[in-house]
Amino acid sequence: MDRFDTIVIGAGVSGLTAARLLASEGRRVVVLEARDRVGGRVVSDRRYGFATDLGASWIHGITDSPVAAAAEALGMRTVEFTVGGYQPYSRPIAYYGPDGRRLSDDATRAFVADIEAVDEVLLGVVAESAPDASYRDVTESALVAQAWDEERTQRVREYLEHRSEEQYGAWIEDLAAHGLDDDVVDGDEVVFPDGYDRLPRSLAKGLDIRLIHVVSLVRWSADGVVVTTDHGTFEAADAIVTVPVGVLQSADFVIEPPLPEPHASALGRLRMNAFEKVILGFPSKFWDDDVYAIRQQGPEGRWWHSWYDLTPLHDRPTLLTFAAGPAAVATRDWSEEEIVESVLVQLRRLYGDRVPRPSHVHVTDWQDDPFSHGSYAYMRIGSTMSDHDALAVPIGGVLHLAGEATWTDDPATVPAAMLSGHRAAQNALGRALAIEATWA
Ligand SMILES: Cc1cc2nc3c(=O)[nH]c(=O)nc-3n(C[C@H](O)[C@H](O)[C@H](O)COP(=O)(O)OP(=O)(O)OC[C@H]3O[C@@H](n4cnc5c(N)ncnc54)[C@H](O)[C@@H]3O)c2cc1C
């Protein structure tokens, strides 16, 4: 049996960051990865000859972002695309009313002002909310405070439902009142025309990574850690476990002795979401120029309500929409063709026969991915923001949990994954490390 200083489980951005930092300090590190590739939930598909991101695509605000710093240092090309935070109108958005007709500029301005009015009240309502309040509870209180008629209230209510679905892949009644507290975009947002996966692929260079090694058991004690995979057993002084919450909660991944408190309870309050991408490339463009996104209001927008114009990435007419929350759950067993048809019905309501059949299609299936069980974790009712950090407290001096869900400030993101990997490396080493060493 090989003995290492540190075993890192998972070659996503979190695991790669931790492994790189420790290896640069001279530690003997091995990374065990279940898939046949690195990157985890950062994955770019090139089947049509250009890069399409099937997992993460945005840096949700480049100001002070370590991922933005890494991308710049690695020479990764970016395209500004500041509509990734479900903002009401961060950049031009074409809104369509319940009748399928585009809203005038004045009507759009009024709708956006209504959302902003609710958001202003919402901050205070969330701050004072009961521990078992849902995001629905707090948004309803903020809506009632406006004393609007039903039609006006309903338009904003829908927007708030969709924000919960698109930002966290969760139905508004399942998300904790504080579930969107972290939802702040600092600076412009950007995406990667050459693929986000250039980041993990660069971070992986020079590391000892064992692909297609599925970990089933992590046994820890004061003497160190023994990790069982389908390709043998590995031993080390300590381990950094970066698998997603969905894997940590599954019976296929056993930690022995089981996670202590507060880790076990904090983990129990988080849940993997239902959030899938549907990307449609068209032979010709049928939507308006100069808009970043298209949004549909009303009952017809229950599932398919927002489309993002990815055309500038490759100069090919392309729209991205999401099956998020209830839509992802309901369509989980649908074929790709059924999902595409369902999206096209809604697009044709808005644009009629001008909508051709797509020439390029990507539909993801993160819910059925055995190495993630969903796209990212959300806060169930009863959870608190501190549940994220609670997971990262070192266990017995030998076991460290890392990954997007263990970072409180903006979890569910690539920066959270990177920062959590940095923290885990520091905890394992017992001293501070410059995060810049990750991409140096
Ligand atoms: C559809 C989608 C859209 C997203 N959009 C954005 C976005 O726009 N911006 C953003 O910042 N973030 C986004 N995210 C979230 C972001 O991708 C994640 O937060 C981040 O990549 C998580 O990194 P990680 O290292 O924590 O986990 P992962 O990337 O999941 O890495 C964990 C690794 O562990 C491996 N593993 C799992 N089980 C085992 C096992 N039993 N044995 C060995 N290895 C195992 C996995 O294969 C994986 O490689 C999105 C995610 C998805 C899925």
The ligand as an SDF file (V2000), in Angstrom:
LIG
                    3D

 53 58  0  0  0  0  0  0  0  0999 V2000
  -24.9040   23.2570  -14.4480 C   0  0  0  0  0  0  0  0  0  0  0  0
  -24.0060   24.0030  -13.5220 C   0  0  0  0  0  0  0  0  0  0  0  0
  -23.8560   25.3720  -13.6600 C   0  0  0  0  0  0  0  0  0  0  0  0
  -23.0050   26.0580  -12.7990 C   0  0  0  0  0  0  0  0  0  0  0  0
  -22.8030   27.3860  -13.0190 N   0  0  0  0  0  0  0  0  0  0  0  0
  -21.8490   28.0290  -12.3140 C   0  0  0  0  0  0  0  0  0  0  0  0
  -21.4190   29.3100  -12.7060 C   0  0  0  0  0  0  0  0  0  0  0  0
  -21.8730   29.8420  -13.7170 O   0  0  0  0  0  0  0  0  0  0  0  0
  -20.4660   29.9180  -11.9540 N   0  0  0  0  0  0  0  0  0  0  0  0
  -19.9010   29.3230  -10.8580 C   0  0  0  0  0  0  0  0  0  0  0  0
  -19.0240   29.9220  -10.2200 O   0  0  0  0  0  0  0  0  0  0  0  0
  -20.2750   28.0760  -10.4890 N   0  0  0  0  0  0  0  0  0  0  0  0
  -21.2110   27.4150  -11.1950 C   0  0  0  0  0  0  0  0  0  0  0  0
  -21.5330   26.1290  -10.9030 N   0  0  0  0  0  0  0  0  0  0  0  0
  -20.9810   25.5290   -9.6650 C   0  0  0  0  0  0  0  0  0  0  0  0
  -19.5190   25.1170   -9.8150 C   0  0  0  0  0  0  0  0  0  0  0  0
  -19.3750   24.3430  -10.9720 O   0  0  0  0  0  0  0  0  0  0  0  0
  -19.1110   24.3090   -8.5770 C   0  0  0  0  0  0  0  0  0  0  0  0
  -19.3970   25.0760   -7.4140 O   0  0  0  0  0  0  0  0  0  0  0  0
  -17.6240   23.9730   -8.5360 C   0  0  0  0  0  0  0  0  0  0  0  0
  -17.1410   23.5630   -9.7870 O   0  0  0  0  0  0  0  0  0  0  0  0
  -17.4380   22.8600   -7.5130 C   0  0  0  0  0  0  0  0  0  0  0  0
  -16.0890   22.4860   -7.4300 O   0  0  0  0  0  0  0  0  0  0  0  0
  -15.6740   21.4120   -6.3260 P   0  0  0  0  0  0  0  0  0  0  0  0
  -14.2400   21.1630   -6.4890 O   0  0  0  0  0  0  0  0  0  0  0  0
  -16.1870   21.8530   -5.0090 O   0  0  0  0  0  0  0  0  0  0  0  0
  -16.5370   20.1130   -6.6910 O   0  0  0  0  0  0  0  0  0  0  0  0
  -16.4620   19.1950   -8.0030 P   0  0  0  0  0  0  0  0  0  0  0  0
  -16.1130   20.0070   -9.1750 O   0  0  0  0  0  0  0  0  0  0  0  0
  -17.7160   18.4280   -8.0450 O   0  0  0  0  0  0  0  0  0  0  0  0
  -15.2320   18.2380   -7.6860 O   0  0  0  0  0  0  0  0  0  0  0  0
  -15.3930   17.0900   -6.8770 C   0  0  0  0  0  0  0  0  0  0  0  0
  -14.7360   15.9270   -7.5910 C   0  0  0  0  0  0  0  0  0  0  0  0
  -14.9400   14.7540   -6.7930 O   0  0  0  0  0  0  0  0  0  0  0  0
  -15.1100   13.6640   -7.6880 C   0  0  0  0  0  0  0  0  0  0  0  0
  -15.7630   12.5620   -6.9900 N   0  0  0  0  0  0  0  0  0  0  0  0
  -17.0700   12.4510   -6.6570 C   0  0  0  0  0  0  0  0  0  0  0  0
  -17.2860   11.2820   -6.0430 N   0  0  0  0  0  0  0  0  0  0  0  0
  -16.0930   10.6460   -5.9840 C   0  0  0  0  0  0  0  0  0  0  0  0
  -15.6690    9.3920   -5.4630 C   0  0  0  0  0  0  0  0  0  0  0  0
  -16.5200    8.5350   -4.8890 N   0  0  0  0  0  0  0  0  0  0  0  0
  -14.3540    9.0500   -5.5870 N   0  0  0  0  0  0  0  0  0  0  0  0
  -13.4530    9.8810   -6.1800 C   0  0  0  0  0  0  0  0  0  0  0  0
  -13.8150   11.0710   -6.6930 N   0  0  0  0  0  0  0  0  0  0  0  0
  -15.1210   11.4550   -6.5910 C   0  0  0  0  0  0  0  0  0  0  0  0
  -15.9660   14.2520   -8.7980 C   0  0  0  0  0  0  0  0  0  0  0  0
  -15.9020   13.4730   -9.9740 O   0  0  0  0  0  0  0  0  0  0  0  0
  -15.3540   15.6370   -8.9520 C   0  0  0  0  0  0  0  0  0  0  0  0
  -14.3460   15.6400   -9.9500 O   0  0  0  0  0  0  0  0  0  0  0  0
  -22.3330   25.3870  -11.7590 C   0  0  0  0  0  0  0  0  0  0  0  0
  -22.4750   24.0130  -11.6360 C   0  0  0  0  0  0  0  0  0  0  0  0
  -23.2800   23.3240  -12.5180 C   0  0  0  0  0  0  0  0  0  0  0  0
  -23.3540   21.8400  -12.4240 C   0  0  0  0  0  0  0  0  0  0  0  0
  1  2  1  0
  2  3  1  0
  2 52  2  0
  3  4  2  0
  4  5  1  0
  4 50  1  0
  5  6  2  0
  6  7  1  0
  6 13  1  0
  7  8  2  0
  7  9  1  0
  9 10  1  0
 10 11  2  0
 10 12  1  0
 12 13  2  0
 13 14  1  0
 14 15  1  0
 14 50  1  0
 15 16  1  0
 16 17  1  0
 16 18  1  0
 18 19  1  0
 18 20  1  0
 20 21  1  0
 20 22  1  0
 22 23  1  0
 23 24  1  0
 24 25  2  0
 24 26  1  0
 24 27  1  0
 27 28  1  0
 28 29  2  0
 28 30  1  0
 28 31  1  0
 31 32  1  0
 32 33  1  0
 33 34  1  0
 33 48  1  0
 34 35  1  0
 35 36  1  0
 35 46  1  0
 36 37  1  0
 36 45  1  0
 37 38  2  0
 38 39  1  0
 39 40  1  0
 39 45  2  0
 40 41  1  0
 40 42  2  0
 42 43  1  0
 43 44  2  0
 44 45  1  0
 46 47  1  0
 46 48  1  0
 48 49  1  0
 50 51  2  0
 51 52  1  0
 52 53  1  0
M  END
$$$$
